[in-house]
Amino acid sequence: MIAEQLTQLRRRRGIAATALGARTGIDTSAIYAFEHGRRDPRASTATAWANGLGARLLVVDTSGRASAAEALTLIRLELAQNDRNAATQVLLQLANSLHASDPLAVAALTVDEPTERLDGWSWAVAGIVEDESDRRGLPIPAWVTNTAGVPDAAWSPWAAELADLVDVDQVPEPLRRRGVLIESGELASA
């Protein structure tokens, strides 16, 4: 996870692995091994790597809460077991976790782009993250902005026939814009 974040930062900054190696003293072949998941960097190596990119490593207490990316993986696993109710509980728990976390923990729990792409579920997670980030005045992660959804989808994590019972005026705008119908009261009582 840390190697993925550092790799993304290196690429965003346009710094070649060889230049990073020269800045940090980390062998270029080791950088490529970290970036391709063949090795995990030690804390001292990750710190040097981050410093070479003009960044800092930070430990954030998330109280063991699942990140948005982890929540989508858990949702996929529940759906693979045909347990939509359990998947919905994971989604609602994410909303609760973000609401109960301090701003730094919210940022830490939402920064990583999910690898799972699940229509409806991904839109809901992105909408929940955007809603909570807006509420806290936090920057919205790029992956959230890029998860557009389908505005006319009328998607609900519950049975499709229950979507007609949702008061659309009670759905937070970031969810409604993505076609996700979950009332704010449902998110608050998670």
Secondary structure, DSSP 4 states (H G I P E B T S, - for coil): -HHHHHHHHHHHHT--HHHHHHHH---HHHHHHHHTTSS---HHHHHHHHHHTT--------TTPPPHHHHHHHHHHHHHTT-HHHHHHHHHHHHHHHHHS-HHHHHHHHSSPPS---TTHHHHHHHHHHHHHHHHTPPPPHHHHT----TT--B-SS-GGGGGGS-GGGS-HHHHTTTB---HHHHHT-
